[in-house]
Amino acid sequence: MKRRHFLAASALPLFGCDEQQQITGGFTGINHERGHLLRDRKNWPAPSVIHKTDVLIAGGGVAGLAAARALRLKGLDDFALLELEDTAGGNSRGGAVNGIACPLGAHYLPVPGDHAPEVQDLLEELGVRRRVAGRWVMDERHLCHSPQERLFFHGEWQDGLLPVQGVGAATLAQYQKFAALVAQARQAARWTIPASNRPLAPVQHALVAITFIAYLEQNGLSDPHLRWYLDYCCRDDFGAGIATVSAWAGIHYFASRHGFSAPGTETPEREGVLTWPEGNAWLTQRLAAPLQERLHAGRVVLRIANVKHGVEVDAFNTATQTMERWQARRAIVALPVFVAARVVQDAPDFLRQAAARTVYAPWLVANIHIRSPLHDRPGPAPSWDNVLYGAPGLGYVDAMHQSLQPVPGATVLTYYRALGDVPGGALAGRRQLLERTWAAWRDEILAELSAAHPDLAGKTSHIDITRYGHAMAIPMPRKFDRIGLQPAQNKRSQLQNSERLQFAHERLAFAHSDWAGYSVFEEAFTMGHGAGLVA
């Protein structure tokens, strides 16, 4: 029912084979063979070199980079960071196609509130936030330009992503009912970002334990347009839809930010969105730049061990094909939980249990270079975020939307698809990523977007596809009173946020968005910052 309006490629031939064959491209951005070395390779060489440092950070995503920044801020320069890929940034890295910068993953950051002071401080350091006449304001060059978002619905574009054109009174009534439920939830509990390991209010306890679709059914919310929109929001933020994520996650999406406004009601001003042509890589590149020789890319971390006088880390250097041993006083494990559980020697029970109950959403990101502007369907002008109702993907963002060029020209459209709840589940989604050819993905993506842009294939010159097998932890329903994966901390519960959001095992501190149970920049950065402060 959700996809009955989608114009499948099999129903309408939208472009010819010649156009497809002229498009160049391939898979880029992620070297999954490196990650699979940890799983598949049995025989490793003995360490041929020993390095010593005070603090060793394993993992160069947002959490690892935040930990490195915290170490620098407190004056500790004797540290090293090991990263699997050739560049740091994790899911917040960027690239370029034909000279146009574009994201390889996360592409925006909501303007952070006062519950994320560490992120606010970072933005101030980078010049994005500054004080003017006693008030904090964001540099408008970094805020998303208008128009921000539109939806292709019933053959034409409409403003916003909530389906409104031509919907009936029953649909509008369901929108209003859901808006009232979100408002009630906001009054009954604190919904914050970051939310990691915070005590849950009574209204949130029940939401943690059930799926979002079960919550909708309990409240009589069955309208297909409302359900499509909520499913889209969950797939976009969490990598899986309303039948998979918890009701807490579904409500948190709205209650922690701008609420939910039904058409016809007074709409409060929404928080701004920060974005850049290269997406959140704008942030991670600036976090990585000061590290210089302390950043060691192309390292497969194989073993992390607490030893008598500190920690010991073995890592395979993919450039030299040699094994390195790192000795340090402490280590910050900023790795996905399933990797951490594999490489931490004598892993504690809480780490193994966390890895066992974490389900990861696979993702595909396609950067599509077009030579000239596309012909548009009726409705609002091209926006930063462009979504097709009922489509399997999540639409696309325009890398040149932030540009001040007076006349539109060539650009890169960054298309996203979450595969966390395809038939067969996340495992089947990972299998699709590995087994399907670039050409097969090319044809499917072009067919999907050609429902709104019939001339897309003829104007496309190149498509780069990035595949994430374990892109993010899905916030699944849980049977205990925490949203994240960390064990209860009892006597530590009165500590400050930056300290409370990290957990340690002897000389190891763990920091990754996985511990929050869902993947957003604010969670990863706050956890990494806290781990760096106590290292």
VENGIZI-V444650 format. One record per residue. RES is the residue in one small letter. PSI is psi as a letter, one per 20 degrees, with the letter a starting at -180 (999 if undefined). D_LAST is the distance of its C-alpha to the last C-alpha in whole Angstrom. Layout:
RES,PSI,D_LAST + RES,PSI,D_LAST
This chain:
m,h,52 + k,h,49 + r,j,50 + r,h,53 + h,i,54 + f,p,52 + l,o,54 + a,q,53 + a,h,54 + s,h,56 + a,h,59 + l,o,59 + p,o,59 + l,i,57 + f,r,57 + g,r,58 + c,h,57 + d,g,58 + e,g,55 + q,g,53 + q,h,53 + q,i,53 + i,p,49 + t,r,47 + g,a,43 + g,a,41 + f,p,38 + t,r,35 + g,h,31 + i,p,30 + n,n,30 + h,h,30 + e,h,32 + r,g,28 + g,h,27 + h,i,30 + l,h,29 + l,h,27 + r,h,29 + d,h,32 + r,p,32 + k,h,32 + n,p,33 + w,q,30 + p,q,30 + a,q,29 + p,p,26 + s,i,27 + v,q,25 + i,p,21 + h,q,19 + k,p,16 + t,r,13 + d,g,9 + v,p,7 + l,p,10 + i,p,10 + a,o,13 + g,p,15 + g,k,16 + g,a,18 + v,g,17 + a,g,14 + g,g,12 + l,h,14 + a,h,13 + a,g,9 + a,g,10 + r,g,12 + a,h,9 + l,g,8 + r,g,12 + l,h,12 + k,j,10 + g,j,12 + l,o,10 + d,i,12 + d,m,12 + f,r,10 + a,q,13 + l,p,14 + l,p,16 + e,p,19 + l,g,22 + e,r,24 + d,i,26 + t,q,24 + a,r,21 + g,i,21 + g,c,22 + n,j,24 + s,l,24 + r,r,26 + g,r,29 + g,a,32 + a,q,36 + v,o,39 + n,l,42 + g,i,40 + i,p,39 + a,q,35 + c,q,34 + p,q,32 + l,i,31 + g,c,29 + a,p,28 + h,j,30 + y,r,29 + l,o,27 + p,q,29 + v,o,28 + p,q,26 + g,a,26 + d,i,25 + h,i,23 + a,m,21 + p,h,20 + e,h,17 + v,h,19 + q,g,22 + d,h,20 + l,g,19 + l,h,23 + e,g,24 + e,h,22 + l,j,24 + g,j,27 + v,h,28 + r,p,28 + r,r,30 + r,p,31 + v,p,35 + a,l,37 + g,j,35 + r,q,34 + w,p,31 + v,q,33 + m,q,32 + d,o,33 + e,i,36 + r,h,36 + h,i,33 + l,q,34 + c,p,36 + h,q,40 + s,q,43 + p,q,44 + q,g,41 + e,q,42 + r,r,45 + l,p,47 + f,o,49 + f,p,51 + h,l,55 + g,j,56 + e,r,54 + w,q,51 + q,q,50 + d,q,48 + g,r,45 + l,i,44 + l,p,45 + p,p,49 + v,h,51 + q,o,54 + g,j,57 + v,q,55 + g,r,57 + a,h,57 + a,h,56 + t,g,53 + l,h,52 + a,h,53 + q,h,50 + y,g,48 + q,h,49 + k,g,48 + f,h,44 + a,g,44 + a,h,45 + l,g,42 + v,g,39 + a,g,40 + q,g,41 + a,h,37 + r,h,36 + q,h,38 + a,i,37 + a,r,33 + r,p,30 + w,o,29 + t,q,26 + i,o,24 + p,q,21 + a,j,22 + s,p,20 + n,k,20 + r,q,22 + p,q,25 + l,p,28 + a,q,32 + p,h,35 + v,h,36 + q,h,33 + h,g,33 + a,h,36 + l,h,35 + v,h,32 + a,i,34 + i,r,37 + t,r,37 + f,h,38 + i,h,42 + a,h,42 + y,g,41 + l,g,44 + e,g,46 + q,h,46 + n,j,47 + g,k,50 + l,n,48 + s,i,50 + d,p,51 + p,h,50 + h,g,49 + l,g,46 + r,h,45 + w,g,45 + y,g,43 + l,h,40 + d,g,40 + y,g,39 + c,g,37 + c,g,35 + r,h,35 + d,h,34 + d,h,31 + f,i,30 + g,i,32 + a,r,35 + g,a,37 + i,h,39 + a,i,40 + t,g,36 + v,r,34 + s,q,33 + a,h,35 + w,g,32 + a,g,31 + g,g,34 + i,h,35 + h,h,31 + y,g,32 + f,g,35 + a,h,34 + s,i,30 + r,d,32 + h,j,36 + g,a,37 + f,p,40 + s,p,44 + a,q,47 + p,q,50 + g,i,52 + t,r,49 + e,p,48 + t,o,45 + p,q,42 + e,p,40 + r,q,38 + e,q,34 + g,r,34 + v,p,32 + l,p,31 + t,q,31 + w,q,32 + p,h,34 + e,j,31 + g,b,30 + n,i,26 + a,h,26 + w,h,27 + l,g,23 + t,h,21 + q,h,23 + r,h,22 + l,h,18 + a,h,19 + a,g,21 + p,i,19 + l,h,17 + q,c,20 + e,i,20 + r,i,16 + l,p,18 + h,o,19 + a,r,22 + g,k,24 + r,p,22 + v,o,22 + v,p,20 + l,h,21 + r,p,19 + i,p,16 + a,p,16 + n,p,14 + v,a,16 + k,g,17 + h,j,15 + g,c,12 + v,q,12 + e,p,15 + v,p,16 + d,p,20 + a,p,21 + f,p,24 + n,o,25 + t,h,28 + a,g,29 + t,i,30 + q,k,30 + t,r,28 + m,p,25 + e,q,22 + r,p,20 + w,p,16 + q,p,15 + a,r,11 + r,g,9 + r,r,7 + a,q,8 + i,o,8 + v,n,11 + a,l,13 + l,q,16 + p,q,19 + v,h,19 + f,h,22 + v,g,21 + a,g,18 + a,h,20 + r,h,22 + v,h,20 + v,o,18 + q,p,20 + d,l,21 + a,p,19 + p,q,19 + d,g,22 + f,h,20 + l,g,19 + r,g,23 + q,h,24 + a,g,22 + a,h,23 + a,h,27 + r,j,27 + t,p,26 + v,p,29 + y,q,28 + a,p,31 + p,q,32 + w,q,33 + l,p,35 + v,p,35 + a,p,38 + n,o,38 + i,o,42 + h,p,44 + i,q,47 + r,h,50 + s,r,51 + p,q,51 + l,q,52 + h,q,55 + d,q,54 + r,r,55 + p,q,56 + g,a,54 + p,r,51 + a,r,50 + p,p,47 + s,r,44 + w,g,40 + d,p,40 + n,o,43 + v,q,43 + l,p,46 + y,p,47 + g,i,47 + a,q,46 + p,h,44 + g,a,41 + l,j,39 + g,b,41 + y,q,40 + v,q,39 + d,o,40 + a,h,38 + m,j,41 + h,h,41 + q,i,39 + s,q,41 + l,j,44 + q,p,46 + p,h,50 + v,p,51 + p,q,49 + g,b,49 + a,q,47 + t,r,44 + v,p,41 + l,p,41 + t,o,38 + y,q,39 + y,q,37 + r,p,37 + a,p,35 + l,k,36 + g,h,34 + d,k,38 + v,r,40 + p,p,43 + g,i,41 + g,a,38 + a,h,35 + l,g,36 + a,h,39 + g,g,37 + r,h,35 + r,g,38 + q,g,40 + l,g,38 + l,h,38 + e,h,42 + r,q,43 + t,r,44 + w,g,43 + a,h,47 + a,g,47 + w,g,44 + r,g,46 + d,g,49 + e,g,47 + i,g,45 + l,g,48 + a,g,50 + e,g,48 + l,i,48 + s,i,51 + a,h,52 + a,h,52 + h,n,52 + p,h,55 + d,j,55 + l,g,51 + a,h,52 + g,h,54 + k,j,52 + t,p,49 + s,h,48 + h,q,45 + i,o,42 + d,p,39 + i,p,37 + t,p,34 + r,p,33 + y,o,30 + g,h,30 + h,m,27 + a,g,27 + m,q,25 + a,p,25 + i,p,28 + p,n,28 + m,r,31 + p,q,32 + r,q,31 + k,k,32 + f,r,29 + d,l,28 + r,q,25 + i,h,25 + g,a,22 + l,i,21 + q,q,18 + p,q,20 + a,p,21 + q,i,18 + n,d,21 + k,i,19 + r,i,16 + s,i,19 + q,j,19 + l,r,16 + q,r,15 + n,g,16 + s,h,12 + e,h,11 + r,h,14 + l,j,14 + q,q,11 + f,q,11 + a,q,10 + h,o,12 + e,d,11 + r,j,9 + l,p,9 + a,p,8 + f,p,11 + a,o,12 + h,q,15 + s,h,18 + d,h,20 + w,h,18 + a,i,20 + g,i,23 + y,q,24 + s,o,23 + v,q,23 + f,g,21 + e,h,20 + e,g,19 + a,g,17 + f,g,15 + t,g,14 + m,g,12 + g,g,11 + h,g,10 + g,g,9 + a,h,6 + g,h,5 + l,h,6 + v,i,4 + a,999,0
